[in-house]
Amino acid sequence: MSGRTTGVTGRRAKGKAREELVMDAAAKAIAELGLANVRVSDIAERAGMTPGHVTYYFPSKTELLMLSIRQSEEALVEQVEAELDGIADPWTRLERLIDLSASNGRGDPGWILWFQVWSDAATDDTVAEVHNELDDRWRQILISVLEYGRERGDFAFDDLDVIAELISATIDGLSIQLTVGAPHLDRDRMLEMCARASAALLAAPAPIDAA
């Protein structure tokens, strides 16, 4: 019985490794070619598999997109959470979060994946659900960083949700510009702008004008 169990476990582990290989290959192919242009053969070539193997694990490109973005985000979230826990200074913690979550430059594969997710989420409820789930996870990480800073007296603000949305929107907006290759914007300048915007928002309570 133990030998049979070991065999089953080994096959499951091998299958899981193949799925992750396909998802990684799909993420790269989608980032390079766009979801609409990706063929099964493109993914198979990058994964070192046959097209039949790819379709066996993932019968639809939309499913591949969703699983690829999940894999990419989960790996990044694990890194972020591990690093932030070791940073005591609130401003340094926030700056590191921005650094890890922002685009790395023109053609950043992770951000191009998000472009595809945003596009499909507008017309596909399943994609929209995954988008909202992943987006909320990042928002909760940012909120925890902001709360940490306020508890220690470094950050000052009235409305946590509003401040989190504004900082998130700043990171997203500038990252989009950087990813598409906007002129006069490099990563250092983008990070500086995000830091300045965050400092302005967190320096003192800013009442929201309901009018």
SEVO-710586 format. One record per residue: x, y, z of N, C-alpha, C in turn; residue in one letter; residue number from 1. Coordinates in steps of 0.1 Angstrom, whole numbers, m for minus. Layout:
<pts>
- n_xx, n_yy, n_zz, ca_xx, ca_yy, ca_zz, c_xx, c_yy, c_zz, res, n
- X, Y, Z, X, Y, Z, X, Y, Z, a, NUM .
...
</pts>
This chain:
<pts>
- n_xx, n_yy, n_zz, ca_xx, ca_yy, ca_zz, c_xx, c_yy, c_zz, res, n
- 8, m12, 0, 0, 0, 0, 9, 13, 0, m, 1 .
- 20, 12, 8, 28, 24, 9, 35, 27, m5, s, 2 .
- 39, 17, m12, 45, 19, m25, 35, 25, m35, g, 3 .
- 22, 20, m34, 12, 25, m43, 9, 40, m40, r, 4 .
- 9, 43, m27, 6, 57, m23, 18, 66, m28, t, 5 .
- 30, 61, m26, 41, 69, m31, 41, 72, m46, t, 6 .
- 36, 61, m53, 35, 63, m68, 25, 74, m71, g, 7 .
- 13, 73, m65, 3, 83, m67, 8, 97, m64, v, 8 .
- 15, 98, m52, 20, 111, m48, 30, 117, m58, t, 9 .
- 38, 108, m63, 48, 112, m73, 42, 117, m86, g, 10 .
- 31, 110, m90, 24, 114, m103, 18, 127, m101, r, 11 .
- 12, 129, m89, 5, 142, m86, 15, 154, m86, r, 12 .
- 27, 151, m80, 37, 161, m80, 42, 164, m94, a, 13 .
- 44, 154, m102, 48, 156, m116, 38, 164, m124, k, 14 .
- 25, 160, m122, 14, 167, m128, 14, 182, m124, g, 15 .
- 15, 185, m111, 15, 198, m106, 27, 206, m112, k, 16 .
- 38, 200, m113, 50, 207, m119, 47, 210, m134, a, 17 .
- 41, 201, m141, 38, 204, m155, 28, 215, m157, r, 18 .
- 18, 215, m148, 8, 226, m148, 15, 240, m146, e, 19 .
- 24, 240, m136, 31, 253, m133, 40, 257, m145, e, 20 .
- 46, 247, m152, 54, 250, m163, 46, 255, m175, l, 21 .
- 34, 250, m177, 25, 255, m187, 20, 269, m184, v, 22 .
- 17, 271, m171, 12, 285, m167, 23, 295, m169, m, 23 .
- 35, 292, m165, 47, 301, m167, 49, 304, m182, d, 24 .
- 48, 293, m190, 49, 295, m205, 38, 303, m211, a, 25 .
- 26, 301, m206, 14, 309, m210, 16, 324, m206, a, 26 .
- 20, 326, m194, 22, 340, m190, 32, 347, m199, a, 27 .
- 43, 341, m203, 53, 347, m211, 47, 349, m225, k, 28 .
- 40, 339, m230, 34, 340, m244, 24, 351, m245, a, 29 .
- 15, 352, m234, 5, 362, m234, 11, 376, m233, i, 30 .
- 21, 377, m225, 28, 390, m224, 35, 394, m237, a, 31 .
- 40, 385, m244, 47, 388, m256, 38, 390, m268, e, 32 .
- 27, 382, m269, 19, 382, m281, 4, 388, m279, l, 33 .
- 0, 388, m266, m14, 392, m264, m23, 379, m264, g, 34 .
- m33, 379, m256, m41, 367, m255, m48, 363, m268, l, 35 .
- m52, 373, m275, m59, 370, m288, m50, 364, m298, a, 36 .
- m37, 367, m298, m28, 362, m308, m21, 349, m304, n, 37 .
- m22, 345, m291, m15, 334, m286, m21, 321, m292, v, 38 .
- m13, 312, m297, m18, 299, m301, m13, 288, m291, r, 39 .
- m19, 277, m291, m15, 266, m282, m1, 262, m285, v, 40 .
- 3, 263, m298, 16, 259, m302, 27, 269, m296, s, 41 .
- 23, 282, m294, 32, 291, m289, 35, 288, m274, d, 42 .
- 25, 284, m267, 27, 280, m253, 34, 267, m252, i, 43 .
- 31, 257, m260, 37, 244, m260, 52, 246, m263, a, 44 .
- 56, 254, m273, 70, 256, m276, 78, 262, m264, e, 45 .
- 72, 271, m257, 79, 277, m245, 79, 267, m234, r, 46 .
- 70, 258, m233, 70, 249, m222, 77, 236, m225, a, 47 .
- 81, 235, m238, 89, 222, m242, 79, 210, m242, g, 48 .
- 67, 213, m245, 57, 202, m246, 50, 201, m259, m, 49 .
- 42, 191, m261, 33, 191, m273, 21, 199, m271, t, 50 .
- 15, 204, m282, 2, 211, m280, m9, 203, m273, p, 51 .
- m8, 190, m275, m18, 181, m268, m17, 181, m253, g, 52 .
- m4, 182, m248, m2, 183, m234, m8, 195, m228, h, 53 .
- m6, 207, m236, m11, 219, m231, m26, 219, m230, v, 54 .
- m33, 215, m240, m48, 215, m240, m53, 204, m230, t, 55 .
- m45, 194, m227, m49, 184, m216, m51, 191, m203, y, 56 .
- m41, 200, m200, m41, 207, m187, m51, 219, m186, y, 57 .
- m51, 226, m198, m59, 238, m198, m66, 239, m212, f, 58 .
- m79, 236, m212, m86, 236, m225, m89, 249, m231, p, 59 .
- m89, 260, m223, m92, 273, m228, m81, 283, m225, s, 60 .
- m80, 293, m234, m70, 304, m232, m74, 313, m220, k, 61 .
- m87, 315, m218, m91, 324, m207, m87, 317, m194, t, 62 .
- m89, 304, m193, m85, 297, m181, m70, 298, m178, e, 63 .
- m63, 297, m189, m48, 299, m188, m44, 312, m183, l, 64 .
- m51, 323, m188, m49, 336, m184, m51, 338, m169, l, 65 .
- m63, 333, m164, m66, 334, m150, m56, 327, m141, m, 66 .
- m53, 315, m145, m43, 307, m137, m29, 313, m137, l, 67 .
- m26, 319, m149, m12, 325, m150, m11, 337, m141, s, 68 .
- m22, 346, m141, m21, 358, m133, m22, 354, m118, i, 69 .
- m29, 344, m115, m29, 339, m101, m15, 335, m96, r, 70 .
- m9, 327, m105, 4, 322, m102, 14, 333, m100, q, 71 .
- 14, 342, m109, 23, 354, m109, 20, 362, m96, s, 72 .
- 8, 365, m93, 5, 373, m82, 7, 366, m68, e, 73 .
- 4, 354, m67, 7, 347, m55, 22, 346, m52, e, 74 .
- 30, 344, m62, 44, 344, m59, 49, 357, m55, a, 75 .
- 44, 368, m61, 48, 381, m57, 43, 385, m43, l, 76 .
- 31, 381, m40, 25, 384, m27, 33, 378, m16, v, 77 .
- 37, 365, m18, 45, 358, m8, 58, 366, m6, e, 78 .
- 64, 371, m16, 77, 378, m15, 74, 391, m7, q, 79 .
- 64, 398, m11, 60, 411, m5, 58, 409, 10, v, 80 .
- 50, 400, 14, 46, 398, 28, 59, 394, 36, e, 81 .
- 67, 385, 30, 79, 381, 37, 89, 393, 40, a, 82 .
- 90, 401, 30, 99, 413, 31, 94, 423, 40, e, 83 .
- 81, 427, 39, 76, 438, 47, 76, 435, 62, l, 84 .
- 74, 422, 65, 74, 419, 80, 88, 422, 86, d, 85 .
- 98, 422, 78, 111, 425, 84, 116, 439, 84, g, 86 .
- 106, 448, 79, 110, 462, 79, 102, 470, 90, i, 87 .
- 109, 476, 99, 103, 482, 111, 98, 496, 107, a, 88 .
- 106, 504, 100, 103, 518, 97, 91, 519, 87, d, 89 .
- 80, 526, 91, 68, 526, 83, 70, 532, 69, p, 90 .
- 78, 543, 68, 81, 548, 55, 89, 539, 46, w, 91 .
- 99, 533, 51, 107, 523, 44, 98, 511, 40, t, 92 .
- 89, 507, 48, 80, 496, 45, 71, 500, 33, r, 93 .
- 65, 512, 34, 57, 516, 23, 65, 518, 10, l, 94 .
- 77, 523, 10, 85, 525, m2, 88, 511, m8, e, 95 .
- 91, 501, 1, 94, 488, m4, 82, 482, m11, r, 96 .
- 70, 484, m5, 58, 479, m11, 56, 485, m25, l, 97 .
- 58, 498, m26, 56, 504, m39, 67, 499, m49, i, 98 .
- 79, 497, m44, 90, 492, m53, 86, 478, m58, d, 99 .
- 81, 470, m50, 78, 456, m54, 65, 455, m63, l, 100 .
- 56, 464, m61, 43, 463, m68, 43, 471, m81, s, 101 .
- 52, 481, m83, 52, 489, m95, 59, 482, m106, a, 102 .
- 56, 487, m118, 62, 481, m130, 77, 483, m130, s, 103 .
- 84, 473, m136, 99, 473, m137, 104, 480, m149, n, 104 .
- 95, 484, m158, 99, 491, m170, 90, 487, m182, g, 105 .
- 94, 492, m194, 87, 490, m206, 86, 475, m209, r, 106 .
- 74, 471, m212, 71, 457, m215, 72, 447, m203, g, 107 .
- 71, 452, m191, 71, 443, m179, 60, 432, m181, d, 108 .
- 64, 420, m181, 55, 409, m184, 43, 408, m174, p, 109 .
- 46, 410, m161, 35, 410, m151, 25, 420, m154, g, 110 .
- 29, 432, m157, 20, 443, m160, 12, 441, m173, w, 111 .
- 19, 435, m183, 12, 433, m195, 1, 422, m193, i, 112 .
- 3, 412, m184, m7, 403, m180, m19, 410, m174, l, 113 .
- m16, 420, m166, m27, 428, m160, m35, 436, m170, w, 114 .
- m28, 441, m180, m35, 448, m191, m45, 439, m197, f, 115 .
- m42, 426, m200, m51, 416, m206, m62, 413, m196, q, 116 .
- m59, 412, m183, m70, 409, m174, m80, 421, m173, v, 117 .
- m75, 433, m173, m84, 445, m173, m93, 445, m185, w, 118 .
- m87, 442, m197, m94, 443, m209, m105, 432, m209, s, 119 .
- m102, 420, m205, m112, 409, m205, m122, 411, m194, d, 120 .
- m118, 417, m182, m127, 418, m171, m139, 427, m174, a, 121 .
- m137, 436, m184, m148, 445, m188, m160, 438, m194, a, 122 .
- m158, 426, m200, m168, 419, m207, m170, 405, m202, t, 123 .
- m162, 400, m193, m163, 386, m188, m164, 386, m173, d, 124 .
- m175, 381, m168, m178, 381, m154, m168, 373, m146, d, 125 .
- m164, 362, m152, m154, 353, m145, m141, 359, m144, t, 126 .
- m136, 366, m154, m124, 373, m153, m125, 385, m143, v, 127 .
- m136, 392, m144, m138, 403, m134, m138, 398, m120, a, 128 .
- m143, 386, m117, m143, 381, m104, m129, 378, m99, e, 129 .
- m121, 373, m108, m107, 370, m104, m99, 383, m102, v, 130 .
- m102, 393, m111, m95, 406, m110, m98, 412, m97, h, 131 .
- m111, 412, m93, m115, 419, m81, m109, 412, m68, n, 132 .
- m108, 399, m69, m102, 391, m58, m87, 394, m56, e, 133 .
- m80, 395, m67, m65, 398, m67, m63, 412, m63, l, 134 .
- m71, 421, m69, m69, 435, m66, m72, 438, m51, d, 135 .
- m82, 431, m46, m85, 434, m31, m74, 428, m22, d, 136 .
- m67, 418, m27, m56, 412, m19, m45, 423, m18, r, 137 .
- m42, 429, m29, m31, 440, m29, m36, 451, m20, w, 138 .
- m49, 455, m21, m54, 466, m14, m53, 463, 1, r, 139 .
- m55, 451, 5, m54, 448, 20, m40, 449, 25, q, 140 .
- m30, 445, 16, m16, 446, 20, m13, 461, 22, i, 141 .
- m17, 469, 12, m15, 484, 13, m21, 489, 26, l, 142 .
- m33, 486, 29, m41, 490, 40, m33, 487, 53, i, 143 .
- m28, 474, 54, m21, 470, 66, m8, 478, 68, s, 144 .
- m2, 482, 57, 10, 491, 58, 7, 504, 63, v, 145 .
- m4, 510, 58, m9, 523, 62, m13, 523, 77, l, 146 .
- m20, 513, 81, m24, 512, 95, m12, 511, 104, e, 147 .
- m2, 503, 100, 10, 501, 107, 17, 515, 109, y, 148 .
- 17, 523, 99, 24, 536, 100, 16, 546, 109, g, 149 .
- 3, 545, 108, m6, 554, 116, m4, 550, 131, r, 150 .
- m4, 537, 134, m3, 533, 148, 10, 538, 154, e, 151 .
- 20, 539, 146, 33, 544, 151, 35, 559, 150, r, 152 .
- 25, 566, 146, 25, 580, 145, 33, 586, 133, g, 153 .
- 36, 578, 124, 44, 583, 112, 34, 588, 101, d, 154 .
- 23, 582, 100, 13, 585, 89, 1, 592, 96, f, 155 .
- m4, 602, 89, m16, 609, 94, m26, 610, 83, a, 156 .
- m38, 605, 85, m49, 606, 75, m62, 604, 82, f, 157 .
- m73, 608, 76, m87, 607, 81, m94, 594, 76, d, 158 .
- m93, 592, 63, m101, 582, 56, m91, 572, 50, d, 159 .
- m90, 560, 57, m80, 550, 53, m83, 545, 39, l, 160 .
- m96, 542, 36, m100, 537, 23, m96, 546, 12, d, 161 .
- m99, 559, 14, m97, 569, 3, m82, 570, 1, v, 162 .
- m74, 571, 11, m59, 572, 10, m53, 560, 3, i, 163 .
- m58, 548, 6, m54, 536, 0, m57, 536, m15, a, 164 .
- m69, 540, m18, m73, 541, m33, m64, 551, m40, e, 165 .
- m61, 562, m34, m53, 573, m41, m39, 568, m43, l, 166 .
- m33, 562, m33, m19, 557, m35, m19, 546, m45, i, 167 .
- m29, 537, m44, m30, 526, m54, m31, 531, m68, s, 168 .
- m40, 541, m70, m42, 546, m83, m30, 553, m88, a, 169 .
- m22, 559, m80, m9, 566, m84, 0, 555, m89, t, 170 .
- 2, 544, m81, 11, 534, m85, 7, 528, m99, i, 171 .
- m6, 525, m100, m12, 518, m112, m10, 528, m124, d, 172 .
- m14, 540, m122, m13, 550, m133, 1, 552, m139, g, 173 .
- 10, 554, m130, 24, 556, m134, 30, 543, m139, l, 174 .
- 26, 532, m134, 32, 519, m139, 27, 516, m153, s, 175 .
- 14, 519, m155, 9, 518, m169, 17, 526, m179, i, 176 .
- 20, 539, m175, 28, 547, m184, 42, 542, m186, q, 177 .
- 48, 537, m176, 61, 531, m177, 61, 519, m186, l, 178 .
- 51, 510, m184, 51, 498, m191, 49, 500, m206, t, 179 .
- 41, 510, m210, 39, 513, m224, 50, 521, m230, v, 180 .
- 60, 525, m222, 71, 533, m227, 69, 547, m229, g, 181 .
- 62, 553, m220, 59, 568, m220, 72, 576, m220, a, 182 .
- 74, 586, m228, 87, 593, m228, 88, 601, m215, p, 183 .
- 101, 604, m212, 104, 612, m200, 100, 605, m187, h, 184 .
- 98, 592, m187, 95, 585, m175, 103, 572, m174, l, 185 .
- 112, 572, m164, 119, 559, m162, 115, 554, m148, d, 186 .
- 120, 543, m144, 116, 537, m131, 120, 545, m119, r, 187 .
- 131, 551, m119, 136, 559, m108, 126, 571, m106, d, 188 .
- 123, 577, m117, 114, 589, m116, 100, 585, m112, r, 189 .
- 95, 573, m117, 82, 568, m113, 82, 566, m98, m, 190 .
- 92, 559, m92, 92, 556, m78, 93, 569, m70, l, 191 .
- 101, 579, m75, 102, 592, m68, 88, 598, m68, e, 192 .
- 81, 598, m79, 68, 604, m80, 58, 597, m70, m, 193 .
- 58, 584, m70, 50, 577, m61, 53, 580, m46, c, 194 .
- 65, 581, m43, 69, 585, m29, 65, 599, m26, a, 195 .
- 66, 608, m35, 62, 622, m32, 47, 623, m30, r, 196 .
- 39, 616, m39, 25, 616, m37, 20, 610, m24, a, 197 .
- 27, 599, m20, 24, 592, m8, 27, 601, 4, s, 198 .
- 38, 608, 4, 42, 617, 14, 32, 628, 16, a, 199 .
- 28, 634, 5, 18, 645, 5, 5, 640, 11, a, 200 .
- 1, 628, 8, m12, 622, 12, m12, 618, 27, l, 201 .
- 0, 615, 32, 1, 609, 46, 7, 619, 56, l, 202 .
- 11, 631, 51, 17, 641, 60, 8, 647, 70, a, 203 .
- m5, 649, 66, m14, 655, 76, m28, 651, 71, a, 204 .
- m38, 651, 81, m52, 648, 77, m57, 657, 66, p, 205 .
- m63, 652, 56, m69, 661, 46, m84, 658, 45, a, 206 .
- m92, 668, 50, m106, 666, 50, m112, 665, 36, p, 207 .
- m121, 656, 34, m128, 653, 21, m139, 663, 19, i, 208 .
- m139, 671, 8, m150, 680, 6, m162, 673, 0, d, 209 .
- m172, 671, 7, m184, 664, 3, m191, 671, m8, a, 210 .
- m189, 684, m9, m196, 692, m19, m190, 689, m33, a, 211 .
</pts>
